[in-house]
């Protein structure tokens, strides 16, 4: 996790025609404060162009 971003390995996203991959998502410090590297998470995001922004994230 870097300031303002989180890197997540996720499965395919058929709606966006994305294969499974590891990529960075923008996130607020508040969204990330209870997470640590290696946590498994469930998340929702929006994607516009090259920007993918976390809208909800929770660790299992």
C-alpha positions as CSV (number, residue, x, y, z in Angstrom):
1,X,0.0,0.0,0.0
2,X,1.3,3.4,-0.9
3,X,-0.2,6.7,0.0
4,X,-3.5,7.0,-1.9
5,X,-3.3,3.6,-3.6
6,X,-3.7,-0.1,-2.8
7,X,-2.5,-2.9,-5.1
8,X,-5.0,-5.8,-5.4
9,X,-4.8,-9.1,-7.2
10,X,-8.3,-9.7,-8.4
11,X,-10.2,-12.1,-10.6
12,X,-11.7,-11.4,-14.0
13,X,-14.1,-8.4,-14.3
14,X,-16.3,-9.5,-17.2
15,X,-18.3,-6.2,-17.3
16,X,-15.0,-4.3,-18.2
17,X,-13.6,-7.2,-20.2
18,X,-10.6,-7.4,-17.8
19,X,-8.8,-10.6,-17.2
20,X,-7.6,-11.6,-13.7
21,X,-4.7,-9.3,-12.8
22,X,-2.8,-7.3,-10.1
23,X,-3.3,-3.6,-10.3
24,X,-3.4,-0.4,-8.3
25,X,-6.6,1.3,-7.2
26,X,-7.0,4.8,-5.8
27,X,-8.2,4.8,-2.2
28,X,-8.5,7.2,0.7
29,X,-6.4,6.8,3.9
30,X,-9.6,6.1,5.8
31,X,-10.5,3.2,3.5
32,X,-7.0,1.6,4.1
33,X,-6.4,2.3,7.8
34,X,-7.6,-1.0,9.1
35,X,-6.0,-3.1,6.4
36,X,-2.5,-4.6,6.3
37,X,-0.5,-6.1,3.5
38,X,-1.6,-9.6,2.6
39,X,-5.2,-9.2,3.8
40,X,-7.9,-10.8,1.7
41,X,-10.5,-8.2,0.9
42,X,-13.9,-7.7,-0.8
43,X,-14.1,-4.4,-2.7
44,X,-16.2,-2.4,-5.1
45,X,-14.8,0.2,-7.4
46,X,-15.5,2.6,-10.2
47,X,-13.4,2.8,-13.4
48,X,-13.1,5.8,-15.7
49,X,-10.4,5.6,-18.3
50,X,-7.2,4.8,-16.6
51,X,-8.5,5.6,-13.1
52,X,-9.9,2.9,-10.9
53,X,-11.2,4.1,-7.5
54,X,-12.2,2.0,-4.5
55,X,-15.7,2.9,-3.4
56,X,-15.9,0.2,-0.7
57,X,-13.4,-2.2,0.8
58,X,-13.5,-4.7,3.7
59,X,-11.1,-7.3,4.9
60,X,-12.4,-10.8,5.5
